[in-house]
Amino acid sequence: MDLVLSISGLAFLAPLLIIIAICIKCESRGPVFFCQDREGLHGRIFRIFKFRSMWVTYEDRSGIAQTVAGDGRITRMGRFIRRTSIDELPQLINVVLGHMSLVGPRPHVPGMLAAGIRYDQLVPTYSLRHQVRPGITGWAQACGLRGPTKDRARAIARIQHDLEYVQNFSLLLDFKILVMTLRHEFLSGRAD
């Protein structure tokens, strides 16, 4: 299902992806894609693809400096593609390559911080989320737990939702998450 839907999505979205790539190149110098190491299935590291939304000189490939509201590092085009989650669409390539699924816990950078400490120290069962492939979207995101991880309770709730997904995985749940994501993030333009 992942392979068929991601290849179909890339083919269907090709005109949009080309237009976005051209707009990114016209606004600022540098690559169209932002690539970063993330933790995947069984904790293996892979390179994630996203459309670049920041000025090249301000990118943080480590993932330590998360974006915040009104972040000056983000380009005008970057604001648009982040607000509409279009910046996430190149991750369909990661799905085709087998690094990711359409649905699963969102992949974090190695050693990701939440509430000022490492996630694996904040939530002792954190590594259980690596029992499935990470996803472009997940249960936590579909339930509104997206964005900065400064708040301890919100960061813990995000991982609890990821673990609920791992424990209750089903194709029906995946379909529900895809529909919720499409409605809340892409169609409403309320993505963080």
Backbone as ProteinMPNN parsed JSONL, in Angstrom:
{"seq_chain_A": "MDLVLSISGLAFLAPLLIIIAICIKCESRGPVFFCQDREGLHGRIFRIFKFRSMWVTYEDRSGIAQTVAGDGRITRMGRFIRRTSIDELPQLINVVLGHMSLVGPRPHVPGMLAAGIRYDQLVPTYSLRHQVRPGITGWAQACGLRGPTKDRARAIARIQHDLEYVQNFSLLLDFKILVMTLRHEFLSGRAD", "coords_chain_A": {"N_chain_A": [[0.827, -1.192, 0.0], [1.92, 1.278, 0.863], [3.943, 1.697, -1.067], [2.545, 1.746, -3.55], [0.725, 3.906, -3.134], [2.505, 6.019, -2.566], [4.106, 6.232, -4.903], [2.074, 6.76, -6.747], [1.169, 9.162, -5.641], [3.447, 10.813, -5.963], [3.548, 10.903, -8.776], [1.058, 12.088, -9.408], [1.283, 14.524, -8.045], [3.443, 15.699, -9.26], [3.474, 18.077, -11.047], [2.888, 20.167, -9.174], [5.004, 19.799, -7.344], [7.195, 20.454, -8.94], [6.676, 23.162, -9.505], [6.816, 24.232, -6.886], [9.511, 23.671, -6.324], [10.781, 25.335, -8.226], [9.938, 27.845, -7.294], [11.193, 27.929, -4.788], [13.896, 27.962, -5.569], [13.939, 30.384, -6.973], [13.538, 32.248, -4.964], [15.638, 31.993, -3.099], [19.158, 31.24, -2.843], [20.71, 28.0, -3.066], [20.09, 24.487, -2.247], [17.102, 22.735, -3.328], [15.99, 20.81, -1.731], [15.913, 19.993, 1.744], [17.892, 18.027, 3.685], [18.199, 15.655, 6.275], [19.492, 13.753, 9.015], [17.612, 11.128, 10.431], [15.965, 8.995, 12.84], [14.982, 5.718, 12.169], [13.198, 2.681, 11.472], [13.858, 0.274, 13.919], [15.72, 1.981, 15.018], [17.581, 2.647, 13.094], [19.555, 4.904, 11.15], [18.543, 7.273, 8.721], [18.376, 9.402, 5.782], [16.252, 12.088, 5.618], [13.981, 13.663, 3.341], [12.932, 16.929, 2.643], [11.179, 19.822, 1.438], [13.177, 22.703, 1.215], [12.797, 25.225, 3.565], [14.016, 27.285, 4.832], [16.454, 29.98, 4.96], [19.566, 29.178, 3.591], [21.894, 29.734, 5.085], [20.982, 29.684, 7.684], [20.074, 27.184, 8.334], [19.633, 24.31, 10.432], [21.041, 21.483, 10.616], [21.326, 19.609, 12.587], [19.007, 19.541, 14.041], [18.539, 20.487, 16.538], [17.902, 23.195, 17.097], [14.838, 23.98, 17.068], [12.09, 25.197, 15.072], [10.255, 28.201, 15.732], [7.3, 30.211, 16.433], [7.022, 32.893, 14.157], [9.646, 32.699, 13.273], [12.638, 33.974, 12.115], [14.35, 32.68, 10.399], [13.035, 31.484, 8.38], [12.01, 31.466, 4.994], [9.895, 33.478, 2.779], [8.478, 31.838, 0.961], [8.932, 29.518, 2.323], [7.35, 29.872, 4.617], [4.798, 29.581, 3.546], [4.861, 26.911, 2.478], [5.324, 25.456, 4.781], [3.106, 26.106, 6.381], [1.08, 24.901, 4.946], [1.915, 22.306, 4.91], [3.19, 21.388, 2.656], [5.9, 21.247, 2.49], [6.551, 18.766, 3.459], [6.001, 16.882, 1.498], [8.131, 15.786, -0.21], [8.926, 13.623, 1.299], [7.627, 11.449, 0.383], [9.373, 10.273, -1.33], [11.133, 9.084, 0.479], [9.42, 7.113, 1.394], [9.117, 5.521, -0.903], [11.753, 4.631, -1.076], [11.805, 2.949, 1.076], [12.435, 3.778, 3.634], [10.529, 4.985, 5.169], [7.024, 4.961, 6.134], [3.7, 5.748, 4.996], [2.126, 6.242, 7.197], [2.899, 6.388, 10.619], [4.92, 6.678, 13.615], [6.265, 9.96, 13.758], [9.488, 10.583, 12.401], [12.29, 11.272, 14.408], [15.159, 13.436, 14.967], [18.356, 12.035, 15.789], [18.902, 11.821, 19.259], [17.013, 13.736, 19.971], [15.658, 16.6, 21.607], [13.289, 17.268, 24.197], [11.386, 19.385, 26.106], [13.788, 20.33, 27.061], [15.41, 18.131, 27.651], [16.771, 14.93, 26.616], [14.607, 12.972, 24.6], [14.532, 10.189, 25.064], [15.243, 10.08, 27.703], [13.264, 11.489, 28.949], [10.972, 9.979, 28.416], [10.906, 6.788, 29.308], [10.155, 4.528, 27.765], [10.509, 5.268, 25.193], [12.009, 4.217, 22.975], [10.454, 2.148, 21.992], [8.848, 3.072, 20.027], [10.245, 2.742, 17.723], [9.7, 0.292, 16.674], [8.177, 0.123, 14.468], [8.046, 1.331, 11.064], [8.858, 4.776, 10.619], [6.524, 7.479, 9.969], [5.083, 9.685, 7.454], [2.972, 11.007, 8.433], [1.279, 10.692, 11.589], [-0.391, 9.174, 14.46], [-0.153, 10.91, 16.663], [0.219, 13.422, 15.387], [-2.147, 13.608, 13.916], [-3.889, 13.945, 15.984], [-3.389, 16.477, 16.805], [-0.965, 16.966, 18.104], [1.53, 18.386, 17.361], [4.427, 20.281, 16.422], [6.567, 22.593, 18.284], [8.526, 21.175, 20.988], [8.685, 22.082, 23.648], [7.072, 22.08, 25.903], [6.681, 19.92, 28.563], [4.557, 18.084, 29.28], [3.074, 18.001, 26.919], [4.995, 16.988, 25.155], [5.412, 14.433, 26.236], [2.842, 13.401, 25.888], [2.782, 13.26, 23.123], [4.589, 11.152, 22.559], [3.268, 9.094, 23.903], [1.001, 8.836, 22.308], [2.265, 7.948, 19.967], [3.149, 5.435, 20.856], [0.709, 4.225, 21.417], [-0.225, 3.983, 18.817], [1.649, 2.115, 17.775], [0.975, -0.129, 19.316], [-1.662, -0.572, 18.525], [-1.803, -0.856, 15.797], [-3.355, -0.921, 12.614], [-4.777, -1.35, 9.344], [-7.128, 0.034, 9.06], [-6.915, 1.981, 11.07], [-4.707, 3.359, 10.023], [-5.864, 4.415, 7.686], [-7.782, 6.101, 8.818], [-6.081, 7.952, 10.115], [-4.764, 9.068, 7.884], [-6.925, 10.362, 6.598], [-7.688, 12.181, 8.63], [-5.337, 13.71, 8.769], [-5.179, 14.809, 6.183], [-7.496, 16.398, 6.209], [-7.095, 18.141, 8.473], [-4.477, 19.276, 8.201], [-3.567, 19.67, 5.471], [-5.841, 20.61, 4.01], [-7.017, 22.556, 5.669], [-4.955, 24.296, 6.126], [-3.639, 24.655, 8.535], [-1.288, 23.647, 9.552], [1.587, 23.184, 11.678]], "CA_chain_A": [[0.0, 0.0, 0.0], [2.809, 2.444, 0.922], [4.645, 1.872, -2.339], [1.58, 2.13, -4.591], [0.209, 5.246, -2.861], [3.557, 7.039, -2.651], [4.449, 6.408, -6.321], [0.924, 7.447, -7.353], [1.184, 10.534, -5.138], [4.525, 11.546, -6.634], [3.158, 11.129, -10.169], [-0.063, 13.037, -9.417], [1.726, 15.812, -7.519], [4.65, 16.151, -9.97], [3.43, 19.492, -11.457], [2.986, 21.001, -7.971], [6.357, 19.678, -6.804], [8.088, 21.204, -9.831], [6.405, 24.588, -9.274], [7.371, 24.569, -5.567], [10.974, 23.662, -6.463], [11.16, 26.548, -8.957], [9.717, 28.987, -6.393], [12.249, 27.909, -3.769], [15.14, 28.384, -6.222], [13.825, 31.795, -7.346], [13.595, 33.105, -3.774], [16.922, 31.968, -2.381], [20.182, 30.327, -3.348], [20.863, 26.775, -2.307], [19.356, 23.331, -2.752], [15.638, 22.708, -3.194], [15.661, 19.918, -0.622], [16.611, 19.987, 3.028], [18.095, 16.635, 4.072], [18.614, 15.575, 7.673], [19.476, 12.403, 9.571], [16.505, 10.804, 11.327], [15.94, 7.612, 13.314], [13.922, 4.958, 11.542], [12.882, 1.349, 11.973], [14.891, -0.31, 14.783], [16.705, 3.005, 15.35], [18.542, 2.887, 12.013], [19.585, 6.29, 10.675], [18.336, 7.498, 7.286], [18.291, 10.821, 5.393], [14.888, 12.481, 5.27], [13.885, 14.727, 2.349], [11.867, 17.914, 2.786], [11.478, 21.037, 0.707], [13.877, 23.656, 2.067], [11.945, 26.358, 3.917], [14.832, 28.294, 5.512], [17.639, 30.485, 4.286], [20.626, 28.17, 3.728], [22.846, 30.107, 6.144], [20.376, 29.51, 9.006], [19.616, 25.803, 8.541], [20.225, 23.554, 11.539], [20.921, 20.072, 10.229], [21.306, 18.759, 13.785], [17.637, 19.463, 14.532], [18.473, 20.959, 17.925], [17.212, 24.485, 17.132], [13.534, 23.834, 16.43], [11.475, 26.451, 14.65], [9.279, 28.796, 16.64], [6.414, 31.156, 15.761], [7.697, 34.093, 13.695], [11.074, 32.4, 13.122], [13.254, 34.755, 11.044], [15.156, 31.838, 9.515], [12.146, 30.922, 7.358], [11.77, 32.319, 3.83], [8.454, 33.705, 2.516], [7.962, 30.599, 0.386], [8.992, 28.555, 3.407], [6.166, 30.037, 5.485], [3.65, 28.996, 2.846], [4.93, 25.45, 2.367], [5.214, 24.907, 6.133], [1.725, 26.285, 6.838], [0.236, 23.955, 4.215], [2.603, 21.005, 4.997], [3.747, 21.002, 1.366], [7.328, 20.949, 2.695], [6.663, 17.351, 3.816], [5.711, 15.999, 0.358], [9.266, 14.995, -0.699], [9.091, 12.4, 2.082], [7.113, 10.337, -0.424], [10.586, 9.615, -1.849], [11.586, 8.209, 1.559], [8.523, 5.953, 1.427], [9.503, 4.674, -2.039], [13.046, 4.028, -0.747], [11.621, 1.995, 2.173], [12.849, 4.348, 4.914], [9.354, 5.454, 5.903], [5.683, 4.576, 5.725], [2.822, 6.917, 4.956], [1.654, 6.448, 8.565], [3.732, 5.821, 11.68], [5.457, 7.767, 14.44], [7.128, 10.878, 13.01], [10.896, 10.308, 12.705], [13.017, 12.34, 15.104], [16.608, 13.468, 14.821], [18.993, 11.312, 16.897], [19.13, 12.621, 20.46], [16.078, 14.862, 19.995], [15.321, 17.145, 22.909], [11.921, 17.655, 24.509], [11.392, 20.047, 27.415], [15.168, 20.557, 27.453], [16.176, 16.9, 27.873], [16.602, 13.943, 25.542], [13.319, 12.277, 24.628], [14.655, 8.859, 25.662], [15.328, 10.257, 29.155], [11.956, 11.984, 29.371], [10.019, 8.863, 28.325], [11.743, 5.574, 29.312], [9.735, 3.572, 26.738], [10.62, 5.985, 23.921], [12.561, 3.406, 21.879], [9.439, 1.229, 21.467], [8.253, 3.673, 18.817], [11.061, 2.328, 16.58], [9.315, -1.056, 16.252], [7.52, 0.258, 13.16], [8.648, 2.38, 10.244], [8.299, 6.102, 10.876], [5.577, 7.882, 8.945], [4.939, 11.08, 7.061], [2.043, 11.474, 9.451], [1.062, 9.686, 12.621], [-1.513, 9.345, 15.371], [0.078, 12.124, 17.458], [-0.016, 14.582, 14.548], [-3.571, 13.638, 13.583], [-4.591, 14.393, 17.194], [-3.004, 17.854, 17.102], [0.267, 17.046, 18.897], [2.595, 18.705, 16.422], [5.05, 21.57, 16.697], [7.676, 22.607, 19.239], [8.422, 20.218, 22.109], [9.163, 22.73, 24.864], [6.19, 21.723, 27.011], [6.937, 18.544, 28.998], [3.346, 17.252, 29.21], [2.727, 17.835, 25.496], [6.011, 16.102, 24.573], [5.117, 13.077, 26.712], [1.595, 12.985, 25.224], [3.119, 12.92, 21.736], [5.168, 9.801, 22.551], [2.206, 8.161, 24.294], [0.199, 8.594, 21.103], [3.071, 7.095, 19.089], [3.143, 4.073, 21.397], [-0.653, 3.709, 21.185], [-0.27, 3.577, 17.411], [2.428, 0.878, 17.636], [0.224, -1.217, 19.949], [-2.983, -0.765, 17.918], [-1.68, -0.726, 14.346], [-4.258, -1.613, 11.687], [-4.973, -0.587, 8.108], [-8.252, 0.938, 9.306], [-6.363, 3.119, 11.81], [-3.896, 4.122, 9.058], [-6.781, 5.158, 6.824], [-8.35, 7.167, 9.655], [-5.029, 8.954, 10.316], [-4.561, 9.764, 6.607], [-8.066, 11.26, 6.387], [-7.576, 13.262, 9.612], [-4.203, 14.552, 8.376], [-5.584, 15.553, 4.989], [-8.488, 17.393, 6.606], [-6.586, 19.128, 9.426], [-3.224, 19.946, 7.86], [-3.447, 20.115, 4.09], [-7.005, 21.345, 3.545], [-7.31, 23.719, 6.512], [-3.807, 25.202, 6.15], [-3.311, 24.947, 9.931], [-0.12, 22.869, 9.987], [2.582, 23.949, 12.449]], "C_chain_A": [[0.877, 1.264, 0.0], [3.431, 2.738, -0.437], [3.701, 2.37, -3.429], [1.096, 3.559, -4.371], [1.285, 6.318, -2.986], [3.985, 7.284, -4.096], [3.323, 7.151, -7.041], [0.891, 8.91, -6.926], [2.246, 11.378, -5.802], [4.162, 11.867, -8.085], [2.061, 12.196, -10.257], [0.388, 14.445, -9.022], [2.926, 16.41, -8.262], [4.58, 17.613, -10.422], [3.571, 20.45, -10.265], [4.403, 20.982, -7.409], [7.363, 20.469, -7.636], [7.912, 22.711, -9.613], [7.006, 25.039, -7.939], [8.895, 24.635, -5.647], [11.46, 24.926, -7.164], [11.018, 27.769, -8.051], [10.796, 29.061, -5.317], [13.549, 28.423, -4.362], [15.102, 29.873, -6.58], [13.97, 32.715, -6.14], [14.959, 33.125, -3.107], [17.875, 30.954, -3.008], [20.206, 29.082, -2.483], [20.017, 25.66, -2.879], [17.845, 23.468, -2.543], [15.245, 21.881, -1.971], [16.509, 20.193, 0.609], [16.702, 18.52, 3.429], [18.666, 16.598, 5.485], [18.577, 14.125, 8.125], [18.309, 12.254, 10.538], [16.621, 9.347, 11.744], [14.734, 6.905, 12.718], [13.648, 3.64, 12.247], [14.087, 0.767, 12.711], [16.023, 0.672, 15.09], [17.742, 3.268, 14.271], [18.416, 4.324, 11.493], [19.363, 6.33, 9.16], [18.259, 9.003, 7.047], [16.873, 11.131, 4.962], [14.943, 13.639, 4.268], [12.691, 15.622, 2.666], [12.201, 19.063, 1.844], [12.14, 22.008, 1.677], [12.982, 24.868, 2.298], [12.724, 27.481, 4.599], [15.936, 28.805, 4.595], [18.77, 29.507, 4.576], [21.561, 28.475, 4.892], [22.293, 29.882, 7.548], [19.885, 28.095, 9.28], [20.349, 25.154, 9.708], [20.037, 22.077, 11.229], [20.908, 19.132, 11.432], [19.891, 18.589, 14.319], [17.479, 19.97, 15.952], [17.673, 22.257, 18.025], [15.888, 24.376, 16.38], [12.969, 25.198, 16.056], [10.442, 26.894, 15.683], [8.419, 29.766, 15.843], [7.196, 32.418, 15.389], [9.193, 33.925, 13.472], [11.644, 33.119, 11.899], [14.1, 33.951, 10.085], [14.352, 31.339, 8.319], [11.908, 31.931, 6.242], [10.262, 32.548, 3.666], [7.815, 32.445, 1.947], [7.927, 29.519, 1.46], [7.792, 28.643, 4.337], [4.947, 29.365, 4.861], [3.715, 27.47, 2.848], [4.874, 24.777, 3.739], [3.775, 24.98, 6.633], [0.8, 25.249, 6.199], [0.775, 22.523, 4.245], [3.137, 20.517, 3.658], [5.223, 20.654, 1.505], [7.574, 19.478, 2.998], [6.538, 16.411, 2.607], [6.913, 15.229, -0.195], [9.531, 13.727, 0.126], [8.45, 11.193, 1.402], [8.28, 9.572, -1.055], [11.132, 8.656, -0.795], [10.721, 6.962, 1.675], [8.888, 4.989, 0.304], [10.814, 3.949, -1.743], [12.958, 3.018, 0.414], [12.065, 2.498, 3.533], [11.665, 4.665, 5.812], [8.101, 4.784, 5.368], [4.877, 5.861, 5.56], [2.392, 7.27, 6.373], [2.564, 5.72, 9.536], [4.211, 6.956, 12.563], [6.379, 8.655, 13.611], [8.58, 10.616, 13.386], [11.583, 11.516, 13.342], [14.491, 12.306, 14.743], [17.206, 12.67, 15.978], [19.262, 12.252, 18.077], [18.197, 13.809, 20.592], [15.731, 15.275, 21.419], [13.834, 17.457, 23.004], [11.941, 18.203, 25.929], [12.816, 20.166, 27.967], [15.998, 19.325, 27.758], [15.925, 15.93, 26.726], [15.281, 13.199, 25.718], [13.432, 10.925, 25.335], [14.876, 8.92, 27.177], [13.993, 10.719, 29.729], [10.926, 10.866, 29.428], [10.829, 7.565, 28.224], [11.4, 4.564, 28.218], [9.828, 4.16, 25.319], [11.048, 5.08, 22.763], [11.545, 2.424, 21.301], [8.774, 1.775, 20.207], [9.026, 3.283, 17.556], [10.757, 0.901, 16.121], [8.581, -1.058, 14.917], [8.251, 1.338, 12.367], [8.044, 3.727, 10.637], [7.407, 6.514, 9.715], [5.641, 9.361, 8.608], [3.962, 11.756, 8.019], [1.835, 10.345, 10.452], [-0.112, 10.039, 13.515], [-1.349, 10.632, 16.191], [-0.24, 13.374, 16.629], [-1.498, 14.723, 14.214], [-4.401, 14.137, 14.763], [-4.14, 15.778, 17.645], [-1.735, 18.028, 17.912], [1.464, 17.229, 17.98], [3.195, 20.043, 16.803], [6.167, 21.454, 17.722], [7.429, 21.685, 20.437], [8.961, 20.812, 23.404], [8.357, 22.317, 26.092], [6.314, 20.233, 27.336], [5.714, 17.636, 28.822], [2.951, 16.98, 27.76], [3.713, 16.892, 24.806], [5.757, 14.658, 24.984], [3.855, 12.547, 26.028], [1.858, 12.567, 23.783], [3.668, 11.494, 21.664], [4.135, 8.765, 22.964], [1.303, 7.843, 23.111], [0.956, 7.708, 20.11], [3.022, 5.645, 19.556], [1.765, 3.431, 21.272], [-0.787, 3.223, 19.743], [0.456, 2.245, 17.215], [1.635, -0.309, 18.184], [-1.067, -1.552, 19.216], [-2.969, -0.667, 16.397], [-2.733, -1.542, 13.608], [-4.389, -0.755, 10.433], [-6.126, 0.4, 8.268], [-7.778, 2.173, 10.066], [-5.502, 3.988, 10.881], [-4.783, 4.984, 8.17], [-7.378, 6.341, 7.586], [-7.334, 8.298, 9.84], [-4.781, 9.744, 9.033], [-5.683, 10.768, 6.341], [-7.994, 12.447, 7.347], [-6.46, 14.235, 9.224], [-4.569, 15.413, 7.173], [-6.529, 16.687, 5.369], [-7.87, 18.509, 7.463], [-5.381, 19.909, 8.936], [-3.187, 20.471, 6.438], [-4.626, 20.989, 3.671], [-7.291, 22.591, 4.367], [-6.18, 24.735, 6.512], [-3.381, 25.567, 7.552], [-2.121, 24.15, 10.423], [0.85, 23.77, 10.734], [3.909, 23.944, 11.737]], "O_chain_A": [[0.622, 2.202, -0.756], [3.444, 3.881, -0.896], [4.026, 3.314, -4.149], [1.058, 4.348, -5.316], [1.005, 7.417, -3.465], [4.207, 8.432, -4.48], [3.575, 8.052, -7.841], [0.619, 9.794, -7.739], [1.994, 12.526, -6.168], [4.433, 12.966, -8.569], [2.135, 13.1, -11.09], [-0.069, 15.435, -9.594], [3.374, 17.507, -7.93], [5.545, 18.345, -10.205], [4.301, 21.437, -10.35], [4.942, 22.026, -7.04], [8.279, 21.083, -7.089], [8.896, 23.447, -9.547], [7.629, 26.097, -7.863], [9.504, 25.553, -5.099], [12.448, 25.526, -6.739], [11.892, 28.636, -8.044], [11.258, 30.15, -4.977], [14.237, 29.231, -3.739], [16.125, 30.552, -6.498], [14.466, 33.834, -6.269], [15.39, 34.163, -2.603], [17.462, 29.963, -3.611], [19.783, 29.098, -1.327], [19.312, 25.849, -3.87], [17.387, 24.224, -1.686], [14.291, 22.21, -1.267], [17.674, 20.576, 0.509], [15.679, 17.839, 3.504], [19.516, 17.413, 5.843], [17.731, 13.352, 7.674], [18.048, 13.134, 11.358], [17.294, 8.557, 11.082], [13.614, 7.416, 12.753], [13.842, 3.507, 13.456], [15.202, 0.768, 12.189], [17.145, 0.262, 15.386], [18.685, 4.028, 14.494], [17.32, 4.879, 11.41], [19.923, 5.524, 8.418], [18.098, 9.783, 7.986], [16.349, 10.504, 4.041], [15.833, 14.486, 4.335], [11.587, 15.141, 2.922], [13.363, 19.262, 1.488], [11.716, 22.127, 2.827], [12.471, 25.464, 1.35], [12.15, 28.524, 4.912], [16.303, 28.169, 3.607], [18.91, 29.053, 5.712], [21.975, 27.564, 5.607], [23.057, 29.887, 8.513], [19.334, 27.83, 10.349], [21.529, 25.415, 9.942], [19.0, 21.493, 11.542], [20.515, 17.972, 11.302], [19.601, 17.595, 14.984], [16.387, 19.89, 16.515], [16.855, 22.41, 18.933], [15.831, 24.653, 15.182], [13.324, 26.217, 16.647], [9.849, 26.086, 16.397], [8.757, 30.111, 14.711], [7.945, 32.95, 16.208], [9.932, 34.91, 13.482], [11.186, 32.899, 10.777], [14.532, 34.473, 9.058], [14.922, 30.827, 7.356], [11.638, 33.104, 6.501], [9.453, 31.898, 4.328], [6.744, 32.03, 2.39], [7.006, 28.704, 1.501], [7.275, 27.624, 4.794], [4.174, 28.683, 5.534], [2.733, 26.808, 3.184], [4.42, 23.638, 3.844], [3.277, 24.031, 7.239], [-0.145, 24.776, 6.831], [0.164, 21.621, 3.671], [3.501, 19.348, 3.532], [5.746, 19.855, 0.728], [8.688, 18.988, 2.813], [6.937, 15.25, 2.697], [6.733, 14.089, -0.624], [10.282, 12.854, -0.31], [8.696, 10.052, 1.791], [8.184, 8.367, -1.285], [11.548, 7.544, -1.123], [11.214, 5.886, 2.012], [8.962, 3.78, 0.522], [10.975, 2.786, -2.112], [13.928, 2.315, 0.698], [12.076, 1.732, 4.497], [11.764, 4.623, 7.038], [8.104, 4.141, 4.319], [5.332, 6.938, 5.945], [2.299, 8.447, 6.723], [2.953, 4.576, 9.302], [3.918, 8.115, 12.267], [7.193, 8.148, 12.84], [8.885, 10.444, 14.566], [11.461, 12.641, 12.857], [15.01, 11.291, 14.278], [16.612, 12.632, 17.056], [19.791, 13.348, 17.897], [18.538, 14.791, 21.25], [15.538, 14.442, 22.305], [13.204, 17.856, 22.025], [12.453, 17.558, 26.844], [13.029, 20.11, 29.178], [17.176, 19.448, 28.092], [14.976, 16.095, 25.959], [14.891, 12.845, 26.831], [12.551, 10.549, 26.107], [14.71, 7.911, 27.862], [13.64, 10.377, 30.858], [10.113, 10.797, 30.35], [11.381, 7.27, 27.164], [12.275, 3.814, 27.784], [9.282, 3.598, 24.37], [10.488, 5.181, 21.672], [11.763, 1.911, 20.203], [8.207, 1.019, 19.418], [8.53, 3.468, 16.445], [11.469, 0.357, 15.277], [8.385, -2.11, 14.309], [8.981, 2.153, 12.932], [6.857, 3.809, 10.95], [7.514, 5.972, 8.615], [6.175, 10.173, 9.364], [4.117, 12.928, 8.364], [2.174, 9.192, 10.188], [-0.747, 11.079, 13.343], [-2.32, 11.363, 16.387], [-0.901, 14.288, 17.123], [-2.041, 15.828, 14.227], [-5.487, 14.686, 14.574], [-4.474, 16.208, 18.749], [-1.449, 19.136, 18.368], [2.303, 16.338, 17.843], [2.532, 20.856, 17.447], [6.658, 20.36, 17.999], [6.29, 21.449, 20.84], [9.623, 20.117, 24.175], [8.9, 22.216, 27.192], [6.077, 19.386, 26.475], [5.831, 16.541, 28.273], [2.546, 15.87, 27.415], [3.313, 16.085, 23.966], [5.877, 13.752, 24.159], [3.803, 11.383, 25.633], [1.234, 11.634, 23.278], [3.258, 10.715, 20.804], [4.128, 7.659, 22.424], [0.886, 6.697, 22.937], [0.367, 6.825, 19.486], [2.872, 4.732, 18.744], [1.662, 2.225, 21.046], [-1.388, 2.181, 19.483], [-0.069, 1.345, 16.559], [1.627, -1.38, 17.577], [-1.527, -2.693, 19.273], [-4.005, -0.422, 15.779], [-2.976, -2.704, 13.934], [-4.133, 0.449, 10.476], [-6.104, 1.481, 7.68], [-8.187, 3.29, 9.748], [-5.564, 5.215, 10.949], [-4.48, 6.154, 7.931], [-7.466, 7.449, 7.057], [-7.689, 9.472, 9.733], [-4.606, 10.961, 9.085], [-5.425, 11.892, 5.91], [-8.211, 13.588, 6.939], [-6.627, 15.449, 9.34], [-4.294, 16.613, 7.156], [-6.371, 17.813, 4.898], [-8.101, 19.689, 7.202], [-5.269, 21.1, 9.227], [-2.805, 21.621, 6.223], [-4.419, 22.02, 3.031], [-7.763, 23.589, 3.822], [-6.391, 25.898, 6.853], [-2.827, 26.643, 7.773], [-1.964, 23.992, 11.634], [0.932, 24.968, 10.464], [4.874, 24.533, 12.225]]}, "name": "protein", "num_of_chains": 1, "seq": "MDLVLSISGLAFLAPLLIIIAICIKCESRGPVFFCQDREGLHGRIFRIFKFRSMWVTYEDRSGIAQTVAGDGRITRMGRFIRRTSIDELPQLINVVLGHMSLVGPRPHVPGMLAAGIRYDQLVPTYSLRHQVRPGITGWAQACGLRGPTKDRARAIARIQHDLEYVQNFSLLLDFKILVMTLRHEFLSGRAD"}
